[in-house]
């Protein structure tokens, strides 16, 4: 190969190299001239619809339930317990015969004495056994009226100023874990137990279906203060700045929108909302450590609110 041919080859290589270099420069410049749009990935947050609920301050106490109205039956004479006519658990009406007593009078034949129900209800207990000696002071049977049940609770004196006759109460029994029974305070003893620092309170609980039985154990939630059936949101969704209280709601295209609100009655769990957002708007739950701002892209999942007293 002569020198002239070598020069031609090198010249061609140089041209190809320059062309490639110019192409790279043009592509790079084109990329830099384009505005690259970068979006943060959606923030996964808990949301909940604002909805009407009970916003209540309560105290939960233990109680053994009994019939508000119960009657113990006694015989009118001395004698021997002869027969049980209506067994425990039987439904009876007033004047139904519950048991028979064989009189003690000697030398004469008498019709056996009837022990009769003085109220309608259920036979709760039969106390004597057949053949037992009885007199006018011997209890024969307990009749309970199941329509209304009574719960006696001891309330810490701290809550005494909030106690009012008529305050609502809610009860749960182990036998029906998904059922909430409603009631109200009907008696507040005017004396504080100085040793226990408690006040005796009696509550009547509706039992029209007869599900609650005399002697059952219950957890009773006593309402001390609050509002019923009001628009409310979880308290932890509410933030505050120099302008007042605000929340983030789920807006168009799943973007966060900031709304200032006016609040009413408040508890640790729920807060009543008077104005600022509408029912069924989705409120963002902003927990500690989560940074939220106007326009934040949101990926929602719903909380599962399970009230007792949202009841």
C-alpha positions in Angstrom: 0.0 0.0 0.0 1.4 3.4 -1.0 1.4 6.5 1.1 -1.4 8.1 -1.0 -3.8 5.1 -0.4 -3.0 5.2 3.4 -3.9 8.9 3.6 -7.2 8.3 1.8 -8.2 5.5 4.3 -7.3 7.7 7.3 -9.3 10.6 5.8 -12.4 8.3 5.5 -12.0 7.1 9.1 -11.8 10.7 10.3 -14.9 11.7 8.4 -16.9 8.7 9.9 -15.6 9.5 13.4 -16.6 13.2 13.1 -20.1 12.2 11.8 -20.7 9.9 14.7 -19.5 12.6 17.2 -21.8 15.2 15.6 -24.7 12.7 15.9 -24.0 12.1 19.6 -23.8 15.8 20.3 -27.2 16.5 18.5 -29.0 13.7 20.4 -27.6 14.8 23.7 -28.6 18.4 23.1 -32.1 17.3 22.1 -32.5 15.4 25.3 -31.3 18.3 27.4 -33.7 20.7 25.6 -36.7 18.5 26.5 -38.3 19.2 29.9 -38.3 15.9 31.9 -41.4 15.6 34.1 -40.7 13.7 37.3 -43.5 12.7 39.6 -43.2 11.3 43.1 -44.9 7.9 43.4 -48.3 7.9 45.1 -48.2 8.0 48.9 -50.2 5.1 50.4 -52.5 6.6 53.1 -55.5 5.7 55.2 -58.7 7.5 54.3 -62.1 7.5 55.8 -65.4 9.1 54.8 -66.8 11.8 57.0 -70.1 10.4 58.3 -72.7 10.8 61.0 -71.8 9.0 64.2 -72.1 9.2 67.9 -69.2 11.2 69.4 -69.1 10.1 73.0 -67.0 10.2 76.2 -67.7 7.0 78.1 -66.5 4.8 80.9 -66.7 1.0 80.7 -67.6 -0.9 83.9 -68.4 -4.5 84.8 -71.8 -5.5 86.1 -73.9 -8.6 86.9 -77.3 -8.3 85.5 -80.6 -9.0 87.2 -84.3 -8.5 86.6 -85.4 -5.0 87.4 -88.5 -6.4 88.8 -88.3 -9.7 90.5 -90.5 -11.3 93.1 -89.8 -14.1 95.7 -92.9 -16.2 96.5 -93.6 -17.5 100.0 -96.2 -20.0 101.3 -99.1 -18.7 103.4 -98.9 -21.6 105.9 -96.6 -24.2 107.5 -96.3 -27.6 105.9 -94.3 -29.8 103.5 -93.2 -28.9 100.0 -95.3 -31.3 97.9 -94.8 -30.5 94.2 -93.2 -28.2 91.6 -95.9 -27.3 89.1 -93.8 -24.9 86.9 -90.1 -25.7 86.5 -87.2 -23.2 86.4 -87.2 -21.3 83.1 -90.9 -21.7 82.5 -92.8 -18.6 81.3 -95.7 -17.8 83.6 -98.6 -15.4 83.9 -99.8 -13.7 87.1 -101.8 -16.1 89.3 -100.4 -19.2 87.6 -99.7 -22.0 90.1 -96.0 -22.5 90.7 -95.9 -25.1 93.5 -98.1 -27.0 96.0 -97.7 -27.1 99.7 -99.2 -29.9 101.9 -100.6 -28.3 105.0 -99.6 -29.4 108.5 -103.1 -29.4 110.1 -103.7 -32.8 111.8 -107.1 -34.6 111.8 -108.5 -32.8 108.8 -108.2 -33.1 105.0 -107.4 -29.9 103.2 -106.8 -29.1 99.6 -103.1 -28.5 99.0 -102.1 -24.9 99.1 -101.2 -23.2 95.9 -98.2 -20.9 95.6 -99.1 -18.5 92.8 -97.1 -16.1 90.7 -97.8 -12.5 91.7 -96.4 -11.1 88.4 -96.0 -12.4 84.8 -92.4 -13.5 84.0 -90.1 -16.4 84.1 -89.5 -18.9 86.9 -85.9 -18.0 87.9 -85.4 -20.4 90.8 -87.2 -23.1 92.8 -85.6 -23.1 96.2 -86.9 -26.2 98.2 -86.9 -29.9 97.3 -89.9 -32.1 97.5 -90.5 -33.2 101.1 -88.7 -30.2 102.6 -90.4 -28.5 105.6 -91.5 -24.9 104.8 -93.2 -22.0 106.7 -94.3 -18.5 105.9 -90.6 -17.3 105.9 -89.4 -20.0 103.5 -88.7 -18.7 99.9 -90.4 -21.0 97.4 -89.7 -19.5 94.0 -88.2 -16.5 92.2 -90.2 -14.9 89.4 -88.3 -12.5 87.2 -89.7 -10.1 84.6 -87.3 -10.3 81.6 -88.5 -7.3 79.6 -86.2 -4.9 81.5 -82.9 -5.9 83.0 -81.0 -4.0 85.7 -77.3 -3.4 86.0 -75.7 -2.1 89.2 -72.3 -0.5 88.6 -69.8 1.3 90.8 -68.7 4.5 89.1 -65.4 6.1 90.2 -66.1 9.4 91.9 -64.0 11.2 89.3 -67.0 10.9 86.9 -69.7 11.8 89.4 -70.2 15.4 88.1 -71.1 13.9 84.6 -73.7 11.4 85.9 -77.3 12.3 85.1 -80.5 10.3 85.3 -81.4 9.5 81.7 -77.8 9.3 80.4 -77.5 6.5 77.8 -75.7 3.2 78.4 -74.6 0.3 76.2 -74.1 -3.3 77.3 -72.4 -6.3 75.9 -72.7 -9.9 77.2 -70.3 -12.7 76.3 -73.2 -14.9 75.0 -74.0 -12.3 72.2 -70.6 -10.7 71.4 -72.0 -8.9 68.3 -75.1 -7.5 70.0 -75.2 -4.1 71.8 -78.0 -3.7 74.3 -79.1 -0.1 75.0 -80.2 1.3 78.3 -80.1 4.4 80.5 -79.4 5.5 84.1 -82.4 5.5 86.3 -80.9 5.8 89.8 -77.8 7.5 91.2 -77.1 7.0 94.9 -76.4 10.4 96.6 -73.6 9.0 98.7 -69.9 8.3 97.7 -68.4 5.1 99.2 -65.4 6.7 101.1 -63.4 3.5 101.1 -63.7 2.6 97.4 -64.2 6.2 96.1 -67.2 5.1 94.0 -70.8 6.0 93.5 -73.5 3.3 93.1 -75.5 3.7 89.9 -78.3 1.6 88.6 -79.1 1.2 84.8 -82.1 -0.2 83.1 -81.4 -2.1 79.9 -84.0 -3.0 77.3 -84.5 -6.7 76.9 -87.7 -7.0 74.9 -86.4 -10.1 73.1 -85.5 -11.8 76.3 -82.0 -12.5 75.2 -80.4 -11.4 78.5 -80.8 -13.8 81.4 -80.9 -13.0 85.1 -77.4 -13.3 86.5 -75.4 -12.8 83.3 -72.2 -10.8 83.4 -71.8 -7.7 81.2 -69.5 -4.9 80.3 -71.5 -1.7 80.5 -70.4 1.5 78.7 -71.8 4.5 80.4 -72.1 7.7 78.4 -70.8 10.7 80.3 -71.0 13.4 77.6 -71.2 13.7 73.9 -73.4 14.2 70.8 -75.4 11.7 68.8 -75.6 11.2 65.1 -73.4 14.1 64.1 -70.9 14.4 61.1 -67.5 13.3 62.5 -64.0 12.2 61.5 -61.1 10.5 63.3 -59.4 13.0 65.6 -56.0 12.0 64.4 -56.8 13.3 60.9 -57.0 16.9 62.2 -53.9 19.2 62.1 -53.6 22.8 63.1 -51.6 25.8 62.0 -51.7 29.6 62.7 -55.0 29.8 60.7 -56.8 27.1 62.6 -57.7 23.4 62.3 -57.5 21.7 58.9 -57.6 18.3 57.2 -56.4 16.9 53.9 -59.2 15.4 51.7 -58.9 13.3 48.6 -59.5 15.6 45.7 -59.6 15.4 41.9 -57.1 12.9 40.3 -56.3 11.6 43.8 -54.5 14.8 44.8 -54.5 16.1 48.4 -56.6 19.2 49.1 -56.2 21.2 52.3 -59.5 22.2 54.0 -59.9 24.4 57.1 -62.7 23.1 59.4 -64.8 24.2 62.3 -65.1 21.5 65.0 -67.5 20.7 67.8 -67.5 18.0 70.5 -64.2 16.1 70.5 -62.9 12.9 72.0 -59.6 11.1 71.6 -61.1 8.9 68.9 -63.6 11.1 67.0 -64.3 14.8 66.5 -67.6 16.4 65.4 -67.3 18.6 62.2 -69.5 21.6 62.0 -68.3 23.0 58.7 -65.5 22.8 56.1 -66.1 19.4 54.5 -69.2 17.4 53.5 -70.4 14.0 54.4 -68.8 11.2 52.3 -65.8 13.3 51.5 -62.7 11.2 52.0 -60.4 12.5 54.8 -56.8 11.5 54.8 -55.4 10.1 58.1 -52.0 11.8 58.5 -50.1 9.9 61.1 -46.9 11.0 62.8 -43.9 10.9 60.4 -46.0 11.1 57.2 -45.4 14.3 55.3 -48.5 15.5 53.4 -48.8 18.7 51.3 -51.3 20.2 48.9 -51.2 18.3 45.6 -49.6 15.2 47.1 -50.4 12.1 45.0 -52.4 9.7 47.1 -53.0 5.9 46.9 -55.9 5.3 49.3 -57.0 2.5 51.5 -59.9 2.6 53.8 -59.8 2.3 57.6 -62.1 -0.1 59.3 -63.8 1.9 62.0 -65.5 -0.4 64.5 -67.3 1.6 67.2 -69.0 0.5 70.5 -70.3 3.7 71.3 -70.2 4.8 67.7 -72.9 2.7 68.2 
